[in-house]
Amino acid sequence: MPGGGVLRRLLAARLAAEEDAGRPPQLPQPAPPTPAKAAAIAIGRAADRLYGLEVQPTAIAPGALSLAELPELLPDPALLAVLEGPGEALGVMALSPEAVTALIEVQTLGRITGRPAERRRPTRSDAMLCADFVNALMAEIAQELDGIDGFEGWAGYRYASYLDDPRPLALMLDDRPFRSMAMDLRLGGPQGREARILIALPQPGPSGRPAPAVRPAAPQPAPATDPAPVPAEPLPRPTLAANVREAPVELVGILCRRRISLGELRALAPGRILALPRVSLADTRLETPCGQVLAHGKLGEADGCHAIRLQGPDAGSQPQDDPAPPEEGRPYRHHLPIEDLARPDPFRAPPDATGTPAPEPDLRSLPE
């Protein structure tokens, strides 16, 4: 073959030049991996292995963001897949309507059509059809990002639940820095759908908790030839503590209180607007039916239900004032504050310095 001699001479000349320079012959080194390249390889491999789907990345942008910035970067509307990782850490993967439609079409029709994607709220069925792709993508992207600075801790995340509204994210996710990966894709070849996928996972930080020290076991004394008899320990007295702890307790979530007249009460009807005082969702109280404040929290939504995310003991320590206190001489039962709020509560006494819980309260000493 005539060209074989030319290639052989060019290769021999390059090897001779490297030997003259004092360097051993080496092959060209590949470029170091980047987060964008790793994400492109991961999503292409996941789509091909699951559905034989062709994926062409058009733009991939890694970044960092805060919890307050996250809702501004989500597609609207979007299927929000809640991701759970090691240590109960939570992240989110947002799929645009085009991405959801393409994943559903390739599973139901075997191909991607050219029909416009329907702009609607995603359903639980949509989430279940996309869950396998979410898990496959997270497994592949964690493998490809392994060893890349800034993306540690992406392994172990899997699909846990879904949201059709981004508002509960502020309640579910921890307020900490997030690492993101925004991917603009073309699913299904040149004539496929233009889709967008955003992944946001919390950055791992130092736990700050040292490992517990392992203390060597104390040496046991050798048994005596004639041990002295050990007196039998008295049996503990049976109590009702375990049964009482399992008893149900009724709690009430209070956002605010407002007094209305009997006429306003009788005029209430479906669709009527009830004016409430200016309140903050972050100052919601958890109370007993008698009005005793047990904890403060933030009112939100989780899995389609109302939820209260409890805060620490220092947060919300100042109770809200009742906007309409009862008239003098006409108290009502749920008026705040109640009489024993200023005194220590034996049911919520913290443990002492040794970690021993507080003793059981004497019910006879409590106020009526």
N, C-alpha and C positions, 0 to 999 in steps of 0.2 A: 504494500500500500504506500503510495508516494508520500502522503501526509505523515506517515508514521515516523519517517526519518527527521522531519522538521520538528515535530513535537519532542522527539527524543533529544535533538540538539538543544532546543530551548530549555528543556528541563535540566540537561547537563550543565548548560551555561549558568542557570540560576543556582544550582547546587555548588558550582565552582566559585561563584561570587560570594556565597555565604561562607564557604570554607576560607576564602581569602580574607574575609572580614573577621574571622575568628569566632563566628557563631555556628552552632550546630544546626543542621537543616531542620526546619520546623514547618508544620502546616499552619495556614492562617487560623488564628484564634477566633471563635465565634463571639459576637457582641454579647455583653452581659444582658440577662433578661430584664425587662422593664415591666411595671404593673400593667400597662396597657396591652403589651404583647401577651402577657400571661393570661389576662382576662379574655382576649380574643381567642387564644388557643382553647381555653376552658369552655367557653360557650359553644364554640364550634364542635368540640368533641362531645359535649353533653347532648346537643341536638342531633348529632349524627348517630350516636350510640342508641338513643331512645327511639327516634322516629325516622332516621335517615334523612333528616331535614338539612338543607343547605343554608348556611348562615354567612352573610357578608358584613363584617363590622365596617361601619362608615366613620364613626368617631367614638373613641373611648377615652374618658377623662377621669383619672383618679383624683381624689381630693380629700379635704378635711372640712368638717362642718360641726355646728352645735345643734342641740335639740331644737332651739328656736328657729334655726335656718332650714331644718329638714322639711317642714310642710311647703315651703316656697319652691322646692326643687322637685316635688312629686308630680307626675303626670296627672291630669284632671280630665275625666275620672280615672282612677287607678285601682287595680286589685292589689291590696296591701297584704303580703304574706308575712306574718310575724314569725321570726326565726328565733329559736331557742338554742343556746350554746352551753359550753361548760360553765359550771357555777351558776346556773339559772340566768345567765346573761341573755338579754333580748336585743334583737336587731330587726331590720325590716328589709324586704325586697318588694319594690313597686314595679308592677307590670302595666304598661299602657294598654288601652283597649285593643290596639292592633296586635300586640303580643299575645294577649289572651285569645283573641279571635283566631290567630294563626295556630296556636297550640291546640285549640278545640277542633279546628278544621282538619289538621293533619291526623288527629286521632279518630275523628268520626267519618271524614270523607277520604282520607288518604292523600289529600293534596290541599294546596292553599289557593283559594279562589281570589278573584279580583273585585268582589263586592266590597263596598265601603263598610268599615267596622261600625257596629251599632254603638252609639254613645249612651250607655245605660250604667246603672249601678251594678257592680259584680255581685254574683250570688254565691251561695255555698257550693253549688254544683260546679260553677266555674273554678272555684278554689280547689276542689278535689281533683278536677281534670288537670290542673297546673301543678299539683303538689309533687308529682314524680319529677317533673322538669326542675322545680325549685331545688329539690334534694340533690339531683344529679349535678346541677350547676354549682351548688355550694361545695360538693365533694371535689369536683374538678378544679374549681378556682382556688380552693384551699391547697390542693396539691401543687398547682402551678405557682402560687404566691409564696410557697414555703422558701424561706431564706431571703426574701426581699425585705429590705428595711422599711419599717412603717406599717407593714401589713402582718405583723405577728398576731397570733390568736384568732385567725379566721377558720381554723379547723374545728370540726365538731358541731357546726350549726346545721339545724334541720328545720323543716316546716313544722310549726306548732299550731297556728290558727290563722285566721284571715280577718281583715277589716274592710268594709266598704266605705268608710269615712275616716279621714286622717285626724279628726279632732281627738279621739281617744289616745293617740300616740303620746301626747304630752303627759298623760296619766300613766301609761303603761311603761314607757321607756325611762331609764334613769337620765337625769340631767348631767351629762358628761360628754367629753369630746367623742366624735364619731369619725371613722374612716369611711369614705364613700367610693363607689365605682359607678359612674354613669356611662351607659353603653347605648349608642344609637346604632341600630342594626337594620339589615334588610333580610327578612326571613323568607326563604323560598326562591332564591335566585334573583336574577335581574328584574323579573316581573313580579316579585313578591311584595310583601307588606313592609312598610317602613315602621319600625317599632322602637320603643325605648324601654330600657330596664335600668333601675337604680337600686343599688345595694348599699346599705348603711349599717355598719356594725360598730359597737362601742370599742374604743381603744382600751386594751388591757393596761392596767396600772398596778403599781406595787400594792400588795394587800396590807402591808404594814403590820402584820401579825406574825411574830416570830414563832417558829416551831416549838411545840412544848418539849421541855427538857425531859429526858428519860432518866429517872432516878434509879440507881442500882437497888436491888432488893436488899433489905436488911438481913444480915446473917441470922439464921435461926439457931437458938441455943440447943445444945445436945439434950435429948430427953434424959431425965434422971432415972435412976434404977427403980426408985419407988416414988412415982409422982404423987403429989398431994391431990386429993379429990377436988375437982373444980365445981363450985356451986352452980347449979342450973340457973340460967338467966330467966327472969320472969317473962312470961308471954306478954306481948304488947296488947294493950286494951283495944278491943274492936271499936272503931269509930265509923261515922257516916261521911267522913271527908271525901272518900272516893266517889260515893254516890252523889254527894252535893256538887262536886266539881262537874259531873256529867249532866246536871240538871239544866234544862233550857232556860235562857235568859232573853227577855224581850228588850231590844234596843231600838232606838228611834234616831234617824238622821234628820237633823234640823238645819236648814239653810237660813231661815229667818222666821219671825213670828209677826203676825199682823192681826189686830182686832178689827172686826167688822160688825156692823149692826145687824139686827135680826132681819130688817128689810133687805139689806144687801145679801144676806144669806139666802133668803127665799127667792131673790131675783137671779141667783146663779143658775146658769143653763149651759149646755154644750156650746162652745164657741165664744162664750163671754170672756173678756179679758179682765183678769184680776190684777190690779196694780200692786206691786210689791215694793218695799223700801229698797234703797240702794245697798246692795250686799256684794260680797266677793265670794266666788266659788271656792277660793282657797281658805275660807274661814267657816267651813261646815263643821257642825258639832255632832258628836255621837253621844246620845243621852239615854238615861233610863226613862221609863214611862212617867216617873215622878219629876223629871226635869233635872236630874243630877248629871253634870257634864263629865263624861268618862274620857273623851279624847277629842282632838281636833284633826281635821283632814281637809282634803280637796275633793270637791264633787266632780265626777266625770262619768264616763261610760266605759264598760268593758263587756265585749261579746254581746252587744245589744241590750244590756241591762244597766241600770244606774249603779254606780259604785262610788265608794269613798276611799281614797288613798290616805291612810293614817299618817300623821306627821309625828315628829319627836315630841318629847314632853315640854321642850322650850317653845315650840312653835304654837302660835295662837293661844298664849297663856291668858290673854285678856279676853274675857267673854264679851259677846256682843250685848249691848243694852237693848232691853225690850222697847220697841218703838212706841208701844201703847200700854203702859203699866195699868193695872186695875185701879179703880177708884178706891179711896180709903174706906175701909170697913167692908169692902166687897172683894176679897181676894178670890182668886181661882187657883185650882190645884197645880197647874203647870207653870205658874209664874216663877221666873228666875230673879235672883238667886234663891235657892232653898236654904234652910237654916244651917245645915251641917257642911256647907261647902268650905267654910273657913277652918274647919277642924280636920285633923288627920283622919283618913279613911282606913280602917284596919283591913279592909278587903283589898286595898291597893298599896299596902305598905311594902317598900322595896326590901330585898334581902340585905342582910348585914354584910360587913366587910369580908367575912369568911365564906360568903356564898350560901349561907344557910337561910332558907326561906323564913319569913316571919311566922310566928306561931299562929295557930288557928284562933280567930276572934271569938270572944265570949259573947254569944248572941244576947245574953241577959243584960250586958252593959251598954248595948246600942240604944240610941234614942228611939222612942216610939214613933 
